[in-house]
Amino acid sequence: MANSYSSDASTSVLLVGAGKMGSALLSGWLEQEGAWAISVADPFLEEDEYRQYEDAGVTFIESPQDLAVKPEAIVFAVKPQQLKELTPAYAAIAQDALVISVAAGVRIATLESLLGERTAILRAMPNLPAQVGMGITAFFPNKRVRLAHMELSERLLGAVGATLAVTVEDQIDAVTAISGSGPAYVFLLAECLEMAAMEVGLDPEAAQILARATIAGSGGLLGMIDADASQLRESVTSPGGTTHAALKVLLDERNGLQQLLTKAVLAARNRARELGE
């Protein structure tokens, strides 16, 4: 492996799997024109997706033998069940590359057993907002990952949002339950808010507009202002007011939102652990 990667030259990347997360990463890389020489292996892409990406300069392959040059990075963006079937075919070229896996629950030890203990491997967990460049990706490297690998991973994963290194691999399962699954919790909140809006007399269109704008705007505010979530919540809450009445229900110590959300996160974390077994 080379000691450094220049941002002035195209870096060769192989993406295995171009589903929701793979395509989000791919879109982010394509925004950085000239930075990447991208190859993709995914037999399940639709014809229009092939044409779209080929027009953008992406090369499609059916097997590693089709590669014109060895990739400097291989990103596996496939389901955990598929990963164990696919990786053996890439073991030879993985020896000289940085391997990034975004498969939920699949541990470093499993990846090393499939690709070799000498392979530089990064286990990562991005999330769906990567599709609009506003994702967050947490990652954990194995002992073979060097500074140059870290710099390359920051470029690859940073193309779709923020990055966060964790110090213990087990934290990736917790990350999966928070930021990996978290967008679904937010979308469910939007659904619930829409339904509640209709219960209090708003028509479906108005309910959807108000719920979406409220969640998007509040999220934007939380990301831009130097205040924590509790401070922002308190700034909206007047003693004895309407928000205070609602929060008395949501903050119930036995059956409130905190207790329900904690149960949900624990279920997601535990499932991530099961996937890694």
C-alpha positions as CSV (number, residue, x, y, z in Angstrom):
1,M,0.0,0.0,0.0
2,A,1.2,3.5,-0.8
3,N,2.3,5.6,2.1
4,S,0.0,8.5,1.2
5,Y,-2.9,9.4,-1.1
6,S,-2.8,12.7,-3.0
7,S,-6.0,14.6,-3.2
8,D,-4.7,16.1,-6.5
9,A,-5.0,12.8,-8.4
10,S,-7.8,10.4,-8.9
11,T,-7.9,7.6,-6.3
12,S,-9.2,4.3,-7.5
13,V,-12.2,3.0,-5.5
14,L,-14.2,-0.1,-5.9
15,L,-17.8,0.0,-4.6
16,V,-19.4,-3.4,-4.0
17,G,-23.1,-2.9,-3.7
18,A,-25.0,0.2,-4.9
19,G,-28.2,0.1,-3.0
20,K,-29.5,2.9,-0.8
21,M,-26.3,3.4,1.1
22,G,-23.9,2.5,-1.7
23,S,-25.6,4.9,-4.1
24,A,-25.5,7.6,-1.5
25,L,-21.8,7.2,-1.1
26,L,-21.4,7.0,-4.9
27,S,-23.3,10.3,-5.4
28,G,-21.1,12.0,-2.8
29,W,-17.9,10.9,-4.6
30,L,-19.2,12.0,-8.0
31,E,-19.8,15.5,-6.6
32,Q,-16.0,15.6,-6.1
33,E,-15.2,15.7,-9.8
34,G,-11.9,14.2,-10.7
35,A,-11.1,13.0,-7.1
36,W,-12.1,9.4,-7.7
37,A,-11.7,6.7,-10.4
38,I,-14.8,4.6,-9.5
39,S,-15.6,1.0,-10.3
40,V,-18.9,-0.6,-9.2
41,A,-19.9,-4.2,-8.8
42,D,-23.7,-4.6,-8.4
43,P,-25.7,-7.0,-10.7
44,F,-29.0,-5.7,-9.4
45,L,-28.9,-2.1,-10.6
46,E,-31.7,-0.9,-12.9
47,E,-30.8,-0.1,-16.5
48,D,-31.4,3.7,-16.0
49,E,-29.1,3.7,-13.0
50,Y,-26.4,2.0,-15.1
51,R,-26.7,4.7,-17.8
52,Q,-26.8,7.5,-15.2
53,Y,-23.6,6.4,-13.5
54,E,-21.8,5.4,-16.7
55,D,-22.4,8.9,-18.1
56,A,-20.7,10.2,-14.9
57,G,-17.6,8.1,-15.6
58,V,-18.3,5.1,-13.4
59,T,-17.0,1.7,-14.6
60,F,-19.1,-1.4,-14.0
61,I,-17.5,-4.8,-13.4
62,E,-18.9,-8.3,-12.9
63,S,-15.9,-9.7,-11.0
64,P,-12.5,-8.4,-9.6
65,Q,-10.8,-9.9,-12.7
66,D,-12.5,-7.1,-14.7
67,L,-10.6,-4.3,-12.9
68,A,-8.1,-2.5,-15.0
69,V,-6.1,-1.4,-11.9
70,K,-6.1,-2.6,-8.4
71,P,-8.3,-0.3,-6.2
72,E,-6.8,1.7,-3.4
73,A,-10.0,1.3,-1.5
74,I,-12.8,-1.3,-1.5
75,V,-16.1,-0.3,0.0
76,F,-18.6,-3.1,0.8
77,A,-22.1,-1.6,1.0
78,V,-24.1,-4.8,1.0
79,K,-26.4,-6.5,3.5
80,P,-24.7,-8.6,6.3
81,Q,-26.0,-11.8,4.8
82,Q,-24.5,-11.0,1.4
83,L,-21.1,-9.9,2.7
84,K,-19.9,-13.4,3.8
85,E,-20.8,-14.7,0.3
86,L,-19.1,-11.9,-1.6
87,T,-15.9,-11.2,0.2
88,P,-13.9,-14.3,-0.7
89,A,-13.8,-13.2,-4.4
90,Y,-12.1,-9.9,-3.4
91,A,-9.7,-11.3,-0.8
92,A,-6.7,-11.2,-3.2
93,I,-7.0,-7.6,-4.2
94,A,-8.0,-6.5,-0.7
95,Q,-4.5,-7.3,0.6
96,D,-3.2,-4.1,-1.0
97,A,-6.2,-1.9,-0.3
98,L,-8.1,-0.2,2.5
99,V,-11.4,-2.1,3.0
100,I,-14.4,-0.3,4.4
101,S,-17.5,-2.3,5.4
102,V,-20.8,-0.7,6.1
103,A,-22.6,-4.0,6.7
104,A,-24.5,-3.7,10.0
105,G,-23.3,-6.0,12.8
106,V,-20.4,-7.6,10.9
107,R,-17.4,-7.4,13.2
108,I,-13.7,-6.7,12.3
109,A,-12.8,-10.3,13.4
110,T,-15.3,-11.7,10.8
111,L,-13.9,-9.5,8.1
112,E,-10.4,-10.5,8.9
113,S,-11.3,-14.1,8.7
114,L,-12.8,-13.5,5.3
115,L,-10.1,-11.2,3.9
116,G,-7.0,-12.0,5.9
117,E,-5.6,-10.6,9.1
118,R,-3.1,-8.5,7.3
119,T,-5.8,-6.5,5.5
120,A,-6.4,-2.9,6.6
121,I,-10.1,-2.9,7.5
122,L,-12.4,-0.1,8.6
123,R,-15.9,-1.0,10.0
124,A,-18.2,2.0,9.4
125,M,-21.9,2.9,9.9
126,P,-23.2,5.8,7.8
127,N,-26.9,6.8,7.7
128,L,-29.5,7.8,5.2
129,P,-29.0,11.6,5.3
130,A,-25.8,10.8,3.4
131,Q,-28.1,10.9,0.3
132,V,-28.2,14.7,0.7
133,G,-24.7,15.1,2.0
134,M,-25.8,15.5,5.6
135,G,-25.0,12.1,7.0
136,I,-22.9,11.1,9.9
137,T,-20.6,8.1,9.7
138,A,-19.0,6.5,12.7
139,F,-16.1,4.1,12.1
140,F,-13.6,1.8,13.9
141,P,-10.3,0.6,12.3
142,N,-8.4,-2.6,12.8
143,K,-4.7,-2.6,13.8
144,R,-3.6,-2.7,10.2
145,V,-5.1,0.8,9.4
146,R,-2.3,3.4,9.2
147,L,-2.4,7.2,9.0
148,A,-2.7,7.2,5.2
149,H,-5.6,4.8,5.4
150,M,-7.3,7.1,7.9
151,E,-6.8,10.1,5.6
152,L,-8.3,8.1,2.7
153,S,-11.3,7.0,4.8
154,E,-12.0,10.6,5.9
155,R,-12.1,11.6,2.3
156,L,-14.4,8.8,1.2
157,L,-16.8,9.0,4.2
158,G,-16.6,12.7,4.6
159,A,-17.9,13.1,1.0
160,V,-21.4,12.5,2.4
161,G,-21.3,14.3,5.7
162,A,-19.6,14.3,9.1
163,T,-17.4,11.5,10.5
164,L,-16.8,10.2,14.0
165,A,-14.1,7.8,15.1
166,V,-15.0,5.5,18.0
167,T,-12.4,3.9,20.3
168,V,-14.1,0.6,21.0
169,E,-15.6,-1.6,18.3
170,D,-18.7,-2.5,20.4
171,Q,-19.7,1.2,20.2
172,I,-20.5,0.6,16.5
173,D,-23.5,-1.5,17.5
174,A,-24.7,1.4,19.6
175,V,-24.0,3.8,16.8
176,T,-26.1,1.6,14.5
177,A,-29.0,1.9,17.0
178,I,-28.7,5.7,17.2
179,S,-27.6,7.3,14.0
180,G,-27.9,4.3,11.7
181,S,-31.5,3.5,12.6
182,G,-32.2,7.0,14.0
183,P,-33.5,8.5,10.7
184,A,-36.4,6.0,10.8
185,Y,-37.3,7.2,14.3
186,V,-37.4,10.8,13.1
187,F,-39.5,9.8,10.1
188,L,-41.9,7.9,12.4
189,L,-42.1,11.0,14.6
190,A,-43.2,12.9,11.5
191,E,-45.8,10.3,10.7
192,C,-47.2,10.4,14.3
193,L,-47.2,14.2,14.2
194,E,-49.2,14.2,11.0
195,M,-51.7,11.7,12.4
196,A,-52.0,13.8,15.6
197,A,-52.5,16.9,13.5
198,M,-55.5,15.3,11.7
199,E,-56.9,14.2,15.1
200,V,-57.1,17.9,16.1
201,G,-58.9,18.9,12.9
202,L,-56.2,19.6,10.2
203,D,-56.6,18.2,6.7
204,P,-54.0,15.7,5.6
205,E,-52.1,18.1,3.3
206,A,-51.8,20.7,6.0
207,A,-50.8,18.1,8.5
208,Q,-48.0,16.8,6.3
209,I,-46.7,20.3,5.5
210,L,-46.7,21.4,9.1
211,A,-45.1,18.2,10.4
212,R,-42.3,18.1,7.8
213,A,-41.5,21.7,8.1
214,T,-41.4,21.6,11.9
215,I,-39.1,18.6,12.0
216,A,-36.8,19.8,9.2
217,G,-36.6,23.3,10.7
218,S,-36.0,22.1,14.2
219,G,-33.3,19.8,13.1
220,G,-31.7,22.6,11.2
221,L,-31.8,24.8,14.2
222,L,-30.3,22.1,16.4
223,G,-27.4,21.7,14.0
224,M,-26.7,25.5,13.6
225,I,-27.1,26.9,17.1
226,D,-24.6,26.5,19.9
227,A,-27.2,25.1,22.4
228,D,-28.0,21.6,23.5
229,A,-31.4,20.0,22.8
230,S,-32.7,20.6,26.3
231,Q,-32.0,24.3,26.1
232,L,-33.8,24.6,22.8
233,R,-36.8,22.6,24.2
234,E,-36.9,24.9,27.3
235,S,-36.8,28.0,25.0
236,V,-40.1,26.8,23.4
237,T,-41.8,25.9,26.7
238,S,-43.6,28.5,28.8
239,P,-44.8,27.5,32.3
240,G,-48.5,26.6,32.1
241,G,-48.6,27.0,28.4
242,T,-49.5,24.7,25.5
243,T,-46.1,23.2,25.0
244,H,-45.8,22.6,28.8
245,A,-49.1,20.6,28.7
246,A,-47.8,18.4,25.8
247,L,-44.5,17.8,27.4
248,K,-46.1,16.6,30.7
249,V,-47.4,13.7,28.7
250,L,-44.2,13.1,26.7
251,L,-41.9,13.3,29.8
252,D,-44.0,11.0,32.0
253,E,-41.4,9.1,34.1
254,R,-43.0,5.7,33.6
255,N,-44.5,5.8,30.1
256,G,-42.9,8.8,28.4
257,L,-41.0,9.2,25.2
258,Q,-37.6,8.7,26.9
259,Q,-38.5,5.3,28.2
260,L,-40.1,4.2,24.9
261,L,-37.1,5.4,22.8
262,T,-34.6,3.8,25.1
263,K,-36.4,0.4,24.7
264,A,-36.3,0.9,20.9
265,V,-32.6,1.7,20.9
266,L,-31.8,-1.3,23.0
267,A,-33.7,-3.5,20.6
268,A,-31.8,-2.1,17.7
269,R,-28.5,-2.4,19.4
270,N,-29.2,-6.0,20.4
271,R,-30.2,-6.9,16.9
272,A,-27.0,-5.4,15.5
273,R,-25.1,-7.7,17.9
274,E,-27.1,-10.7,16.7
275,L,-26.2,-9.9,13.1
276,G,-22.6,-10.1,14.0
277,E,-22.8,-13.6,15.5
